Amino acid sequence: MAAPPAEDDRMLSPADLHEPSPTPKPVGRQRSPFCQGVGLGLAALARLLAGASVRWIASQPDACQRVYFANHTSHLDALVIWASLPRAIREMTRPVAAKDYWSRGFVRRWLAQQVFDAILIDRTDIKVHQSPVDIMLREAGTTHSLIVFPEGSRSVTGEVGEFKSGLYYLAKKRPEIELVPVHIDNLNRVLPRGEFLPVPLLSCISFGPPLWLERGEAKLDFLARARRAVMALKE
């Protein structure tokens, strides 16, 4: 994710906030019963194909507003994380995805917009006053959670790459939102890079304890800490 212009690094912790700053109401789509049914079917199919086992480590499913941030291994990542959430929480959670991929063809576009209610980011048209972070926060409003991949692109080696600055600016602009690390294990073998059809294998989705941006924490320190939180879930 591209970073917005540099801002003052001073930050208040959630405990220092008496009232959250005004934020637009969420503008997610009201999905039709048919789209909801397709979503349920795809969630079940994703769990079946990935053989995903789900672990909540020092955390638990919660309807509070969150940003789930994960390592990026395949095109199935967002779907499998979304499918791993309980249905009530899934309905309040919007994956963030690349517009150039999910707008390619009617079926992908329909799935992204009507079934997953994804927030599509145009990576070729980044503007100072319309940054990806601003778009995400506007679309999330005060109730929707997000699924993001701070590496920006899928890992070829399976190792967790360096995090880009978008997660830091999400935490800085909305410090009250819980940031939940997620580690996806083995999913790159279910749908390897460049392949179209998934291969059923056992994968594991691990959700860790939430974290927040600490007072005065530098951007690089925060991003390194967030990355370590994801990698620690593999152990």
PyRosetta script that sets phi, psi and omega in degrees:
from pyrosetta import init, pose_from_sequence

init()
pose = pose_from_sequence("MAAPPAEDDRMLSPADLHEPSPTPKPVGRQRSPFCQGVGLGLAALARLLAGASVRWIASQPDACQRVYFANHTSHLDALVIWASLPRAIREMTRPVAAKDYWSRGFVRRWLAQQVFDAILIDRTDIKVHQSPVDIMLREAGTTHSLIVFPEGSRSVTGEVGEFKSGLYYLAKKRPEIELVPVHIDNLNRVLPRGEFLPVPLLSCISFGPPLWLERGEAKLDFLARARRAVMALKE")
pose.set_psi(1, 137.8)
pose.set_omega(1, 179.8)
pose.set_phi(2, -75.7)
pose.set_psi(2, 144.6)
pose.set_omega(2, -177.3)
pose.set_phi(3, -89.4)
pose.set_psi(3, 140.1)
pose.set_omega(3, 173.2)
pose.set_phi(4, -72.8)
pose.set_psi(4, 175.4)
pose.set_omega(4, -179.3)
pose.set_phi(5, -56.9)
pose.set_psi(5, 150.3)
pose.set_omega(5, -178.6)
pose.set_phi(6, -59.7)
pose.set_psi(6, 143.6)
pose.set_omega(6, -179.5)
pose.set_phi(7, -129.5)
pose.set_psi(7, 173.3)
pose.set_omega(7, 176.2)
pose.set_phi(8, -60.3)
pose.set_psi(8, 130.4)
pose.set_omega(8, -174.6)
pose.set_phi(9, -81.9)
pose.set_psi(9, -2.2)
pose.set_omega(9, 179.2)
pose.set_phi(10, -68.0)
pose.set_psi(10, 133.7)
pose.set_omega(10, -175.0)
pose.set_phi(11, -139.2)
pose.set_psi(11, 140.1)
pose.set_omega(11, 174.6)
pose.set_phi(12, -92.9)
pose.set_psi(12, 143.5)
pose.set_omega(12, 175.1)
pose.set_phi(13, -80.2)
pose.set_psi(13, 163.1)
pose.set_omega(13, 179.1)
pose.set_phi(14, -54.6)
pose.set_psi(14, -32.9)
pose.set_omega(14, -178.3)
pose.set_phi(15, -68.5)
pose.set_psi(15, -21.8)
pose.set_omega(15, -178.7)
pose.set_phi(16, -84.1)
pose.set_psi(16, -7.7)
pose.set_omega(16, -173.8)
pose.set_phi(17, -90.7)
pose.set_psi(17, 122.4)
pose.set_omega(17, 176.9)
pose.set_phi(18, -87.6)
pose.set_psi(18, -40.1)
pose.set_omega(18, 177.2)
pose.set_phi(19, -139.4)
pose.set_psi(19, 133.1)
pose.set_omega(19, 177.2)
pose.set_phi(20, -66.6)
pose.set_psi(20, 149.4)
pose.set_omega(20, 178.1)
pose.set_phi(21, -66.2)
pose.set_psi(21, 146.4)
pose.set_omega(21, -178.7)
pose.set_phi(22, -57.7)
pose.set_psi(22, 135.8)
pose.set_omega(22, 179.9)
pose.set_phi(23, -135.6)
pose.set_psi(23, 141.0)
pose.set_omega(23, 178.9)
pose.set_phi(24, -57.9)
pose.set_psi(24, 149.4)
pose.set_omega(24, 176.5)
pose.set_phi(25, -65.8)
pose.set_psi(25, 152.0)
pose.set_omega(25, -178.5)
pose.set_phi(26, -62.0)
pose.set_psi(26, 147.4)
pose.set_omega(26, -178.7)
pose.set_phi(27, -118.7)
pose.set_psi(27, 25.5)
pose.set_omega(27, 178.2)
pose.set_phi(28, -61.7)
pose.set_psi(28, 154.9)
pose.set_omega(28, -177.0)
pose.set_phi(29, -74.1)
pose.set_psi(29, 146.4)
pose.set_omega(29, 170.2)
pose.set_phi(30, -86.4)
pose.set_psi(30, 105.2)
pose.set_omega(30, -173.0)
pose.set_phi(31, -77.3)
pose.set_psi(31, 144.2)
pose.set_omega(31, 178.9)
pose.set_phi(32, -71.7)
pose.set_psi(32, 159.9)
pose.set_omega(32, 176.2)
pose.set_phi(33, -55.3)
pose.set_psi(33, -35.3)
pose.set_omega(33, 179.0)
pose.set_phi(34, -64.1)
pose.set_psi(34, -46.2)
pose.set_omega(34, 179.2)
pose.set_phi(35, -64.7)
pose.set_psi(35, -37.3)
pose.set_omega(35, 176.7)
pose.set_phi(36, -63.8)
pose.set_psi(36, -39.7)
pose.set_omega(36, 177.9)
pose.set_phi(37, -65.0)
pose.set_psi(37, -41.3)
pose.set_omega(37, 176.8)
pose.set_phi(38, -62.0)
pose.set_psi(38, -40.8)
pose.set_omega(38, 178.9)
pose.set_phi(39, -61.0)
pose.set_psi(39, -42.6)
pose.set_omega(39, 178.0)
pose.set_phi(40, -62.9)
pose.set_psi(40, -42.1)
pose.set_omega(40, 179.8)
pose.set_phi(41, -64.9)
pose.set_psi(41, -43.2)
pose.set_omega(41, 179.4)
pose.set_phi(42, -66.9)
pose.set_psi(42, -36.9)
pose.set_omega(42, 177.5)
pose.set_phi(43, -62.0)
pose.set_psi(43, -43.9)
pose.set_omega(43, 178.7)
pose.set_phi(44, -65.3)
pose.set_psi(44, -40.8)
pose.set_omega(44, 179.5)
pose.set_phi(45, -65.3)
pose.set_psi(45, -40.6)
pose.set_omega(45, 179.4)
pose.set_phi(46, -62.6)
pose.set_psi(46, -43.1)
pose.set_omega(46, 178.8)
pose.set_phi(47, -65.0)
pose.set_psi(47, -36.3)
pose.set_omega(47, 179.9)
pose.set_phi(48, -68.5)
pose.set_psi(48, -48.0)
pose.set_omega(48, -177.8)
pose.set_phi(49, -66.3)
pose.set_psi(49, -42.1)
pose.set_omega(49, -177.7)
pose.set_phi(50, -82.0)
pose.set_psi(50, -15.6)
pose.set_omega(50, -176.3)
pose.set_phi(51, 57.4)
pose.set_psi(51, 32.5)
pose.set_omega(51, -168.2)
pose.set_phi(52, -69.4)
pose.set_psi(52, 127.5)
pose.set_omega(52, 167.7)
pose.set_phi(53, -99.7)
pose.set_psi(53, 142.0)
pose.set_omega(53, -173.8)
pose.set_phi(54, -114.5)
pose.set_psi(54, 129.3)
pose.set_omega(54, 177.8)
pose.set_phi(55, -121.8)
pose.set_psi(55, 134.9)
pose.set_omega(55, 171.4)
pose.set_phi(56, -111.9)
pose.set_psi(56, 111.6)
pose.set_omega(56, -174.7)
pose.set_phi(57, -106.0)
pose.set_psi(57, 113.9)
pose.set_omega(57, -179.0)
pose.set_phi(58, 56.3)
pose.set_psi(58, 29.6)
pose.set_omega(58, 175.9)
pose.set_phi(59, -158.7)
pose.set_psi(59, 175.1)
pose.set_omega(59, -179.6)
pose.set_phi(60, -154.0)
pose.set_psi(60, 160.3)
pose.set_omega(60, 177.7)
pose.set_phi(61, -59.3)
pose.set_psi(61, 139.2)
pose.set_omega(61, -177.9)
pose.set_phi(62, -151.0)
pose.set_psi(62, 144.9)
pose.set_omega(62, -178.1)
pose.set_phi(63, -83.5)
pose.set_psi(63, 0.7)
pose.set_omega(63, 178.2)
pose.set_phi(64, -66.6)
pose.set_psi(64, 160.8)
pose.set_omega(64, -178.1)
pose.set_phi(65, -72.8)
pose.set_psi(65, 128.7)
pose.set_omega(65, -175.7)
pose.set_phi(66, -137.5)
pose.set_psi(66, 162.4)
pose.set_omega(66, 166.1)
pose.set_phi(67, -118.4)
pose.set_psi(67, 112.6)
pose.set_omega(67, 175.4)
pose.set_phi(68, -87.8)
pose.set_psi(68, 117.8)
pose.set_omega(68, -179.1)
pose.set_phi(69, -118.2)
pose.set_psi(69, 132.7)
pose.set_omega(69, -169.6)
pose.set_phi(70, -138.1)
pose.set_psi(70, 163.0)
pose.set_omega(70, 169.2)
pose.set_phi(71, -69.1)
pose.set_psi(71, 155.7)
pose.set_omega(71, -171.8)
pose.set_phi(72, -119.4)
pose.set_psi(72, 115.3)
pose.set_omega(72, -175.2)
pose.set_phi(73, -122.5)
pose.set_psi(73, -26.8)
pose.set_omega(73, -177.4)
pose.set_phi(74, -159.1)
pose.set_psi(74, 172.9)
pose.set_omega(74, 178.0)
pose.set_phi(75, -69.1)
pose.set_psi(75, -13.3)
pose.set_omega(75, 179.4)
pose.set_phi(76, -84.5)
pose.set_psi(76, -8.7)
pose.set_omega(76, -172.1)
pose.set_phi(77, -53.4)
pose.set_psi(77, -55.6)
pose.set_omega(77, -176.0)
pose.set_phi(78, -62.0)
pose.set_psi(78, -41.3)
pose.set_omega(78, -179.3)
pose.set_phi(79, -63.4)
pose.set_psi(79, -43.5)
pose.set_omega(79, -176.7)
pose.set_phi(80, -70.3)
pose.set_psi(80, -39.5)
pose.set_omega(80, 175.3)
pose.set_phi(81, -62.7)
pose.set_psi(81, -48.0)
pose.set_omega(81, 178.4)
pose.set_phi(82, -56.5)
pose.set_psi(82, -43.7)
pose.set_omega(82, -179.0)
pose.set_phi(83, -70.0)
pose.set_psi(83, -23.1)
pose.set_omega(83, -177.7)
pose.set_phi(84, -79.6)
pose.set_psi(84, -13.7)
pose.set_omega(84, 179.6)
pose.set_phi(85, -82.6)
pose.set_psi(85, 147.2)
pose.set_omega(85, 173.4)
pose.set_phi(86, -56.1)
pose.set_psi(86, 149.8)
pose.set_omega(86, -171.5)
pose.set_phi(87, -54.8)
pose.set_psi(87, -44.9)
pose.set_omega(87, -177.3)
pose.set_phi(88, -61.5)
pose.set_psi(88, -37.8)
pose.set_omega(88, 179.3)
pose.set_phi(89, -76.4)
pose.set_psi(89, -36.2)
pose.set_omega(89, 178.0)
pose.set_phi(90, -58.3)
pose.set_psi(90, -38.3)
pose.set_omega(90, -178.7)
pose.set_phi(91, -65.8)
pose.set_psi(91, -19.5)
pose.set_omega(91, -178.5)
pose.set_phi(92, -103.7)
pose.set_psi(92, 7.4)
pose.set_omega(92, -173.2)
pose.set_phi(93, -117.1)
pose.set_psi(93, 129.8)
pose.set_omega(93, -175.7)
pose.set_phi(94, -117.4)
pose.set_psi(94, 118.3)
pose.set_omega(94, 175.0)
pose.set_phi(95, -67.6)
pose.set_psi(95, 146.4)
pose.set_omega(95, 173.6)
pose.set_phi(96, -104.2)
pose.set_psi(96, 125.2)
pose.set_omega(96, -172.5)
pose.set_phi(97, -139.2)
pose.set_psi(97, 164.3)
pose.set_omega(97, -179.4)
pose.set_phi(98, -77.3)
pose.set_psi(98, 125.2)
pose.set_omega(98, -178.3)
pose.set_phi(99, -63.5)
pose.set_psi(99, -36.8)
pose.set_omega(99, -176.7)
pose.set_phi(100, -64.2)
pose.set_psi(100, -28.8)
pose.set_omega(100, 178.1)
pose.set_phi(101, -86.0)
pose.set_psi(101, -47.5)
pose.set_omega(101, -172.7)
pose.set_phi(102, -83.3)
pose.set_psi(102, -5.2)
pose.set_omega(102, 174.2)
pose.set_phi(103, -100.4)
pose.set_psi(103, 3.7)
pose.set_omega(103, -177.5)
pose.set_phi(104, -84.8)
pose.set_psi(104, 97.0)
pose.set_omega(104, 179.9)
pose.set_phi(105, 97.4)
pose.set_psi(105, 151.8)
pose.set_omega(105, -175.4)
pose.set_phi(106, -62.7)
pose.set_psi(106, -43.8)
pose.set_omega(106, -173.6)
pose.set_phi(107, -64.3)
pose.set_psi(107, -48.8)
pose.set_omega(107, 179.2)
pose.set_phi(108, -60.5)
pose.set_psi(108, -45.1)
pose.set_omega(108, -178.6)
pose.set_phi(109, -62.0)
pose.set_psi(109, -42.3)
pose.set_omega(109, -180.0)
pose.set_phi(110, -65.8)
pose.set_psi(110, -43.4)
pose.set_omega(110, 178.2)
pose.set_phi(111, -60.9)
pose.set_psi(111, -46.8)
pose.set_omega(111, -177.4)
pose.set_phi(112, -62.6)
pose.set_psi(112, -45.5)
pose.set_omega(112, -173.3)
pose.set_phi(113, -84.4)
pose.set_psi(113, -43.2)
pose.set_omega(113, -171.1)
pose.set_phi(114, -95.5)
pose.set_psi(114, -29.1)
pose.set_omega(114, -176.1)
pose.set_phi(115, -100.2)
pose.set_psi(115, -52.5)
pose.set_omega(115, -177.2)
pose.set_phi(116, -88.2)
pose.set_psi(116, -13.4)
pose.set_omega(116, -175.9)
pose.set_phi(117, 51.8)
pose.set_psi(117, 43.8)
pose.set_omega(117, -176.8)
pose.set_phi(118, -72.7)
pose.set_psi(118, 154.8)
pose.set_omega(118, 172.4)
pose.set_phi(119, -98.3)
pose.set_psi(119, 111.1)
pose.set_omega(119, -175.8)
pose.set_phi(120, -93.2)
pose.set_psi(120, 126.7)
pose.set_omega(120, -177.2)
pose.set_phi(121, -106.8)
pose.set_psi(121, 125.5)
pose.set_omega(121, 176.7)
pose.set_phi(122, -83.7)
pose.set_psi(122, 104.4)
pose.set_omega(122, -175.6)
pose.set_phi(123, -76.4)
pose.set_psi(123, -8.6)
pose.set_omega(123, -179.1)
pose.set_phi(124, -99.3)
pose.set_psi(124, -4.5)
pose.set_omega(124, -175.7)
pose.set_phi(125, -132.4)
pose.set_psi(125, 62.9)
pose.set_omega(125, -178.9)
pose.set_phi(126, -86.9)
pose.set_psi(126, 124.0)
pose.set_omega(126, -179.0)
pose.set_phi(127, -120.0)
pose.set_psi(127, 150.3)
pose.set_omega(127, -177.4)
pose.set_phi(128, -58.5)
pose.set_psi(128, -43.2)
pose.set_omega(128, -176.4)
pose.set_phi(129, -97.0)
pose.set_psi(129, 10.8)
pose.set_omega(129, 178.5)
pose.set_phi(130, -143.3)
pose.set_psi(130, 53.0)
pose.set_omega(130, -177.0)
pose.set_phi(131, -72.2)
pose.set_psi(131, 158.0)
pose.set_omega(131, 176.1)
pose.set_phi(132, -54.6)
pose.set_psi(132, -37.8)
pose.set_omega(132, 179.8)
pose.set_phi(133, -64.1)
pose.set_psi(133, -44.1)
pose.set_omega(133, 178.5)
pose.set_phi(134, -62.3)
pose.set_psi(134, -40.0)
pose.set_omega(134, 178.5)
pose.set_phi(135, -63.6)
pose.set_psi(135, -45.9)
pose.set_omega(135, -179.8)
pose.set_phi(136, -59.5)
pose.set_psi(136, -47.1)
pose.set_omega(136, -177.4)
pose.set_phi(137, -67.9)
pose.set_psi(137, -36.9)
pose.set_omega(137, 177.4)
pose.set_phi(138, -64.8)
pose.set_psi(138, -43.7)
pose.set_omega(138, -178.3)
pose.set_phi(139, -71.4)
pose.set_psi(139, -31.7)
pose.set_omega(139, 179.9)
pose.set_phi(140, -73.7)
pose.set_psi(140, -30.6)
pose.set_omega(140, -178.1)
pose.set_phi(141, 60.1)
pose.set_psi(141, -137.7)
pose.set_omega(141, -177.6)
pose.set_phi(142, -109.9)
pose.set_psi(142, 2.8)
pose.set_omega(142, -175.5)
pose.set_phi(143, -129.1)
pose.set_psi(143, -30.5)
pose.set_omega(143, -175.5)
pose.set_phi(144, -79.2)
pose.set_psi(144, 140.0)
pose.set_omega(144, 171.4)
pose.set_phi(145, -91.8)
pose.set_psi(145, 165.2)
pose.set_omega(145, -177.4)
pose.set_phi(146, -126.0)
pose.set_psi(146, 152.8)
pose.set_omega(146, 169.7)
pose.set_phi(147, -116.5)
pose.set_psi(147, 118.8)
pose.set_omega(147, -177.3)
pose.set_phi(148, -130.3)
pose.set_psi(148, 161.8)
pose.set_omega(148, 179.5)
pose.set_phi(149, -127.5)
pose.set_psi(149, 96.4)
pose.set_omega(149, -171.9)
pose.set_phi(150, -64.1)
pose.set_psi(150, -17.8)
pose.set_omega(150, 177.3)
pose.set_phi(151, -67.8)
pose.set_psi(151, -24.9)
pose.set_omega(151, 178.3)
pose.set_phi(152, 90.9)
pose.set_psi(152, -42.5)
pose.set_omega(152, 178.7)
pose.set_phi(153, -136.8)
pose.set_psi(153, 164.1)
pose.set_omega(153, -176.4)
pose.set_phi(154, -70.2)
pose.set_psi(154, 143.0)
pose.set_omega(154, 178.3)
pose.set_phi(155, -76.9)
pose.set_psi(155, 135.8)
pose.set_omega(155, 177.4)
pose.set_phi(156, -84.7)
pose.set_psi(156, -34.6)
pose.set_omega(156, -175.0)
pose.set_phi(157, -90.8)
pose.set_psi(157, -15.2)
pose.set_omega(157, -174.6)
pose.set_phi(158, 92.5)
pose.set_psi(158, -11.8)
pose.set_omega(158, 176.3)
pose.set_phi(159, -77.9)
pose.set_psi(159, 150.9)
pose.set_omega(159, 179.4)
pose.set_phi(160, -79.4)
pose.set_psi(160, 117.4)
pose.set_omega(160, -178.3)
pose.set_phi(161, -78.1)
pose.set_psi(161, 175.8)
pose.set_omega(161, 177.9)
pose.set_phi(162, -64.9)
pose.set_psi(162, 142.5)
pose.set_omega(162, 180.0)
pose.set_phi(163, -82.2)
pose.set_psi(163, 138.7)
pose.set_omega(163, 173.7)
pose.set_phi(164, -81.1)
pose.set_psi(164, 170.6)
pose.set_omega(164, -166.8)
pose.set_phi(165, -78.8)
pose.set_psi(165, -8.3)
pose.set_omega(165, -176.1)
pose.set_phi(166, -56.7)
pose.set_psi(166, -40.9)
pose.set_omega(166, -179.5)
pose.set_phi(167, -61.9)
pose.set_psi(167, -38.0)
pose.set_omega(167, 178.4)
pose.set_phi(168, -61.4)
pose.set_psi(168, -44.6)
pose.set_omega(168, -177.5)
pose.set_phi(169, -72.5)
pose.set_psi(169, -30.3)
pose.set_omega(169, 171.3)
pose.set_phi(170, -60.5)
pose.set_psi(170, -46.7)
pose.set_omega(170, -179.1)
pose.set_phi(171, -66.3)
pose.set_psi(171, -34.1)
pose.set_omega(171, -177.1)
pose.set_phi(172, -74.1)
pose.set_psi(172, -39.5)
pose.set_omega(172, -178.2)
pose.set_phi(173, -79.4)
pose.set_psi(173, -27.2)
pose.set_omega(173, 179.3)
pose.set_phi(174, -132.7)
pose.set_psi(174, 71.2)
pose.set_omega(174, -172.9)
pose.set_phi(175, -67.0)
pose.set_psi(175, -14.0)
pose.set_omega(175, -179.5)
pose.set_phi(176, -82.2)
pose.set_psi(176, -14.9)
pose.set_omega(176, -178.0)
pose.set_phi(177, -75.9)
pose.set_psi(177, 134.7)
pose.set_omega(177, 176.9)
pose.set_phi(178, -73.1)
pose.set_psi(178, 135.1)
pose.set_omega(178, 176.3)
pose.set_phi(179, -106.1)
pose.set_psi(179, 114.0)
pose.set_omega(179, -173.8)
pose.set_phi(180, -109.5)
pose.set_psi(180, 115.4)
pose.set_omega(180, 178.3)
pose.set_phi(181, -71.5)
pose.set_psi(181, 144.0)
pose.set_omega(181, 179.1)
pose.set_phi(182, -135.0)
pose.set_psi(182, 133.0)
pose.set_omega(182, 174.8)
pose.set_phi(183, -115.1)
pose.set_psi(183, 129.3)
pose.set_omega(183, 178.4)
pose.set_phi(184, -105.6)
pose.set_psi(184, 120.0)
pose.set_omega(184, -177.3)
pose.set_phi(185, -112.9)
pose.set_psi(185, 128.5)
pose.set_omega(185, 172.4)
pose.set_phi(186, 81.0)
pose.set_psi(186, -2.1)
pose.set_omega(186, -175.6)
pose.set_phi(187, -71.0)
pose.set_psi(187, -24.4)
pose.set_omega(187, 177.3)
pose.set_phi(188, -64.9)
pose.set_psi(188, -20.4)
pose.set_omega(188, 176.1)
pose.set_phi(189, -86.7)
pose.set_psi(189, -20.6)
pose.set_omega(189, 176.3)
pose.set_phi(190, -72.1)
pose.set_psi(190, -44.0)
pose.set_omega(190, 176.3)
pose.set_phi(191, -133.9)
pose.set_psi(191, 83.5)
pose.set_omega(191, -177.8)
pose.set_phi(192, -60.9)
pose.set_psi(192, 155.2)
pose.set_omega(192, 178.5)
pose.set_phi(193, -56.8)
pose.set_psi(193, 131.2)
pose.set_omega(193, 178.8)
pose.set_phi(194, 90.0)
pose.set_psi(194, -9.2)
pose.set_omega(194, 179.0)
pose.set_phi(195, -95.8)
pose.set_psi(195, 156.1)
pose.set_omega(195, -178.1)
pose.set_phi(196, -106.7)
pose.set_psi(196, -38.9)
pose.set_omega(196, -176.7)
pose.set_phi(197, -98.8)
pose.set_psi(197, 131.1)
pose.set_omega(197, 179.6)
pose.set_phi(198, -74.2)
pose.set_psi(198, 152.6)
pose.set_omega(198, 176.3)
pose.set_phi(199, -112.3)
pose.set_psi(199, 119.4)
pose.set_omega(199, -177.4)
pose.set_phi(200, -59.2)
pose.set_psi(200, 123.1)
pose.set_omega(200, 177.1)
pose.set_phi(201, -148.5)
pose.set_psi(201, 165.3)
pose.set_omega(201, 179.0)
pose.set_phi(202, -84.9)
pose.set_psi(202, 125.1)
pose.set_omega(202, 175.5)
pose.set_phi(203, -125.4)
pose.set_psi(203, 169.2)
pose.set_omega(203, -178.6)
pose.set_phi(204, -135.4)
pose.set_psi(204, 132.3)
pose.set_omega(204, 177.2)
pose.set_phi(205, -112.7)
pose.set_psi(205, 118.1)
pose.set_omega(205, -177.6)
pose.set_phi(206, -115.4)
pose.set_psi(206, 125.8)
pose.set_omega(206, 175.9)
pose.set_phi(207, -102.9)
pose.set_psi(207, 130.3)
pose.set_omega(207, -177.8)
pose.set_phi(208, -105.0)
pose.set_psi(208, -177.3)
pose.set_omega(208, -179.7)
pose.set_phi(209, -70.4)
pose.set_psi(209, 144.0)
pose.set_omega(209, -178.9)
pose.set_phi(210, -66.6)
pose.set_psi(210, 154.1)
pose.set_omega(210, 174.5)
pose.set_phi(211, -135.7)
pose.set_psi(211, 167.1)
pose.set_omega(211, -179.9)
pose.set_phi(212, -137.3)
pose.set_psi(212, 162.3)
pose.set_omega(212, 172.4)
pose.set_phi(213, -70.9)
pose.set_psi(213, 128.8)
pose.set_omega(213, -178.5)
pose.set_phi(214, -86.8)
pose.set_psi(214, 156.5)
pose.set_omega(214, 179.7)
pose.set_phi(215, -57.5)
pose.set_psi(215, 125.3)
pose.set_omega(215, 176.8)
pose.set_phi(216, 74.3)
pose.set_psi(216, 6.0)
pose.set_omega(216, -177.8)
pose.set_phi(217, -71.8)
pose.set_psi(217, 128.7)
pose.set_omega(217, -179.9)
pose.set_phi(218, -70.7)
pose.set_psi(218, 154.9)
pose.set_omega(218, -177.0)
pose.set_phi(219, -57.1)
pose.set_psi(219, -50.3)
pose.set_omega(219, -176.9)
pose.set_phi(220, -65.2)
pose.set_psi(220, -35.4)
pose.set_omega(220, 178.1)
pose.set_phi(221, -66.4)
pose.set_psi(221, -43.0)
pose.set_omega(221, 179.5)
pose.set_phi(222, -63.7)
pose.set_psi(222, -45.6)
pose.set_omega(222, -178.4)
pose.set_phi(223, -63.6)
pose.set_psi(223, -37.9)
pose.set_omega(223, 177.8)
pose.set_phi(224, -66.8)
pose.set_psi(224, -39.7)
pose.set_omega(224, 179.0)
pose.set_phi(225, -66.4)
pose.set_psi(225, -41.3)
pose.set_omega(225, 178.6)
pose.set_phi(226, -64.3)
pose.set_psi(226, -41.2)
pose.set_omega(226, 178.5)
pose.set_phi(227, -63.3)
pose.set_psi(227, -42.8)
pose.set_omega(227, 178.4)
pose.set_phi(228, -62.7)
pose.set_psi(228, -34.6)
pose.set_omega(228, -179.9)
pose.set_phi(229, -64.3)
pose.set_psi(229, -37.0)
pose.set_omega(229, 176.6)
pose.set_phi(230, -69.6)
pose.set_psi(230, -47.6)
pose.set_omega(230, -177.1)
pose.set_phi(231, -64.7)
pose.set_psi(231, -30.5)
pose.set_omega(231, -179.0)
pose.set_phi(232, -65.6)
pose.set_psi(232, -24.0)
pose.set_omega(232, -178.2)
pose.set_phi(233, -74.0)
pose.set_psi(233, -13.3)
pose.set_omega(233, 178.4)
pose.set_phi(234, -77.9)
pose.set_psi(234, -22.5)
pose.set_omega(234, -174.4)
pose.set_phi(235, -76.7)
pose.dump_pdb("model.pdb")
